Amino acid sequence: MSTYTKHQAKQVDAKLAEDQKSIYKALAHRDSIFSTLARLAGAKTVYRGRTSVQSFDGRTAATHEDIELRAADVQASGALAPWDQQSMDTYLDKLTASNASVTALRASISAAHKEWENHGRWSRFFLVQGGHIHSSTSCHTLRPTTQVGWLPNLSGETEKDAVDAHGAMLCTICFPSAPVEWTNGSKSDDDRFCAGGRPTEADFRRRSPYGTCPTCGEWVSVTSTGKARKHKKAVR
């Protein structure tokens, strides 16, 4: 049980959501700085299939640490043309500022997660546009490329609040105990559809298990979590 009020939970997660947006931008900006420094330090672009990387020896991809060390050496050598020397000085200063920004954001994100852990791990909700609401971005149904949006305005609230606010389906993996109408998209006020439940007689050794709906008696498809999929009421 959370020791924070809903208002406190929302404040923490709103700041965390902003920090996570900011760090993605900060890391992308830092990557562009490293790309410029690599070029100024003499790196060449080599291709690994369709992927391009920066390399100083024509074979090994240069790491950020490699680039920063080589750039500092080239800066100190005085071998660059005046205009390139000025660019090198400018971009090394930019890198110092960028590293500080990334470090600060990571510390803030870490502190927010620690605050969540220390104060009862209040409920959190994440929305996949056109898809499900999840309780965590680590749900195994999500792909690395899936665009997931934070819903900090719902932090500390209930599953029903999330459904009422967004009209989306709850992920059955993240919310295995949620009522079936919240996970299969049917509406409780739609008399055409059954409220469902956990069907009996389902044989999960089959690729597509079926069972008898405990509410209406219809023979229905069953999800991997043992719930009846959305179906119309049996006609009697």
N, C-alpha and C positions, 0 to 999 in steps of 0.2 A: 504494500500500500504506500502511495506517495506521501511524503511528508511536506510536499509543496502544495500550495493552492493551485487551482487551474490557471489563475492569472500569472503566477510565478513561472509555472511550466511553460506557458505560452511565450513569456518574455525570454526565457533561456533559449527556447527552440527558434524563436524568430531571429535572435542574434546569431545562433548557430547556422541557420539557413543562409543568412546574409554572408557570414564568414566563408561558408563552403562555396557560394557563388564567387566570392572575391578571390579565393585561393585558386580556383580553376583559371580565372583570368590572370592572376599573378604568375602562375606557373607557365601559362602560354606566353606571357610577356617575357619571362626569364628565358624561355627556350629561344625566343627570337634574338635576345641579347647574346646568348651563347653562339647562335648561328653566325652573327656578325663578327664576334670575337674569333671564332674558328677561321673565318675567311681572312681576317686581318693577320692572324698568326700563321697563315700559310697552309691551312687544311684544304684538301681537295674533296670534291663530291664523288663518292663511289656508289655503285648500285648493287644491291642484293636482291635480285629478281626485280620487282617493281618498286622496292623500297630504297630510298637514297639515304646515305649516312655521310658524316664528315670524317675524314681520316687523314692522319699526318704521315702514315707510311704506305698508303695506297691499299692496305689490306684490313687493318684493324679499325673498327669503329671507335672514334674518340669519345671518351666519357666527358661529362661536365668537368670533372676534376682535371682530366687531361687538358682540356681547352683552357681552363683558368690558369693552370701552371704554365702552359706554353705561351699564353698571351702575356703573362707577367714577365716571362723571360724575354720575349720579343720587345716588350715595352722598355725594359731596362737596357737592352742592347743598343738602342739608339740607331738601329739599322733601317728603320722605316722612313719613308719620305715624310716631310713635315705634315702634309695633310692627313696621311694615314696615322702618324703619331698622335695627332690631335684626336682623331676618331678613336684610336685605341685608348687614350686617356679618358675620353668621354664615356666609352662603353664599359670600361672597367669600373668607373664610378657608378654607372647605372647598375652594374651587376652587384656592387656592394649594397646599394639601396634596395635592389630587388630581393637579394638574399635576406636582408633584414625584414622586409615586408612579409616574405614567405614564412620566416621563422616566427614572427609575431602572430600571424594568422593560424599557424599550426598549434601554437601554444594556447590561443584562444579557443580553438576547436577542441583540443584535448581537455581543457578546463571545463568546457560545457558538457562533454561526455562524462567527465568525472562527477560533475554536479548531478547529472541524471542518475548515475550509478549510486551516488551517496544519498539520494533523496527519494528512493523508492521506485525508480525506473517507471515513471508515469507513461501512459499510453501515447504512442506516436502514430502518425498516419502519413502515408506517402502515396501519391496518385500517379498512375501511368495513364496518360491521356488516351482516351478511347479504350482503356482496359480496366484493371482492378485497382482497389485500394489495398495497400500493403502496410504491415506494422513495422517493417524493417527493409532497408535497402539491400540486405544480405539474403533475401528470399531466393532460394535456388531456382525459382521459375523465371527470374529476371536474367537477362543477358547483360554482358558488360556494356553493350551499346544502348541498352534500354534507357530512354529519357524518363527519369523519375522526378516528380515534383514534390517538394516538402509541403505539408499542410500544417504549419505551426499554429494556425488559428484553431486547430482541433486538438492540440496537445493537451492531455489530461482529460479529454472527453471520452464518451463511450462509443462503441461500434455503431450504435443506432444514430448517434449524432453525425458520424461520418457518412452514413447512408443517406440521412435526411438532407445533409448539406450538399452532397455531390451527386446523388442518384446513381452512383456507380456500384459495381459488385465488389464485395469483399473477397479477397483471395482466400480460397479454402485451405491453403497451406498455412497462411499467417493467422487465420481465424477459424480453426477447425470446429469450434463449438458454436459458431454463429448460426442463427436460424437459416434454414435453407433458402427462404425468400430473399435473404440478404446476399447470398452467394451465387444464385442462379439467375438473378435478374427479374424474377416474377414479383409482382406487387401484391401485398396482402389484401388490397381492396379490389383486386381483379378476380371475380368469381369464376372465370374460366379456368384458372390454374389452381392446382392443389398446393397446400402448404408443405407437402412432402414429409420428410423425416429420414429415418434410417431403415431402408427396406430389409426385409427378412429373406432368407434363402439365397442370398447372393453368393455366387461361387467366384471368389477372387483369383482362382487359378486360371480362369478364362481371360482372354485378352480384353473382352468387353463384357464385364459382368452385368447381369440383370437380377432384379429381385422384386418382391411384392411390396408396393408402397403401403406403409402401416396406416396411412390416413385415408386413402381412397380405394386401396386394393388393386390399383392398376399395376401391370407388369412393366417395370421401367428400368432404364439404364441407370447404373450406379457409379458414382465418382470414386476415385482412388481413396478418398477419405470416408467412404461408406455412406454417402448421402445420395438421395434421389435427385437425378437431374430434373431440370424444369420440365413439367408435363401438365397437360390438361387433366382435369378431374375425370375419373372413369364415369361413363354414362351408365346409369342403372335403370 
